[in-house]
Amino acid sequence: VWEIFRRRCFPLVDFGHVTIPVDLDPPRKRVLPEFQRLAHGLRSGNISILDARTFYIPNLHYDGQGPDAYFWVGKGTKPDPKGQKIPNEMGSLEVLRAYEGEDIELQLPENLTVYDIDYLGVWCVTFKHNFGHVQIPRPDELWVPPALGQTRIKPHWWYLSEPGQVHISPSEFDNCRQLSDDLQVEWQAKEDQVHIRLSAKMTDDQYVAFGLSPTSGKPEMLNSDIVVAYYDKDDGSFHAVDYSVTARSQCDGTYGMCPDERVNGRNDASVIGGERRNGVTSITFSRPYETNDQLDMPISRYSDPITVIAAIGHLNTRKEANYHDDFVTKSNVVLDFTSSEGNSCSTLVGGGQETPRYLPWPANIIPRGTTNFTATIGPTGGERGYSALTSTIPCTSPRPLRAASARRPSMNRTESKYLPESPILRWGCRNQPQWETCVSGDTRPWTPGRTV
């Protein structure tokens, strides 16, 4: 406390002070691993201890089918009947409901702190079953702020909001960059994550992707780390899904444009909400700077520009992204997620031309009498291939080119009446060939439905 008198006859007065050490280590939040995935689809992002009584659980999933399940804390290496239930994000001790990628906070009762417990989990009291838990570090390894109510991120009314609503107002985004005439990105840096809103002119069966290029100064989709955002017209919900791209094709379960969760990773994108207005779809999501997922690339907290990529493409029947086919960034777009760039975007207006429809490639007819032939599995044929032939997007990715010998099935008189002309070989949604016929330009399925 320092007082300065303006009169020269009075000296400057120091009423007392405290010195702050240069090597001061103030208490800070502690990031833990995710919930163990043991039962009922329980999973989450990395759990954080915000203060001595507050847990933050991002991207929480749980099917809600446990008959007597609660958030559970206690002593020991894993949950057991000696533990105790704690309130949910609403402060209620009711049986847990289902969670679908929600971000929640849990408050310990006033008589408990994180220094008094060894784990946080989900426990079924009736069947004494552990659905999953995370271990709390020992007290001498914890150095978190005291619980003074300063770390509560979301008020209770947040959890009462209808799904699909946007909870971040436009004014909360300080930055906006126009990526094309049909796509723009807004972002806002937070303490340990960045909030991103993608706005695009796209149809119900399209997605918009945005993420980090693996090469600085060059936009590359291959080996990138992206988030795919889309609107599900079936249930009116918005989605943001963490993807990794290891091949220029859709996901086959190992390679391709795959959701991280399909290739032993984790979805670290948490959808906040979205809206559809005047032909423009806007989806807001959060993404941590660091995820501790080997499939993800970190976002720098220290004003380091990053080359980003964006794309618009079509969803397949699994509601997963095909490799982009409508738009992809070609120029070097560099963003600094921690700085204030300002708004350089124009207003997006929906409408525009409809997606063109393409005629399929001419079918290769197998002459009558041919019983041996070679079928080659390869790409889906572009706009005039599988999509034009079936009016759907392929639900599996093409496998590496290979040749396979096949034999045309024999047909008796009863079966051949369905085949007045030559049969052709078509590949279905599960990469299984089906015999079909081509009669005066009309393709009809062979009734017995034989496969090779």
Summary of the structure (lengths in Angstrom):
residues: 452
radius of gyration: 28.4
end to end distance: 87.6
largest distance: 122.0
contacts: 1277
relative contact order: 0.10
helix: 7%
strand: 37%
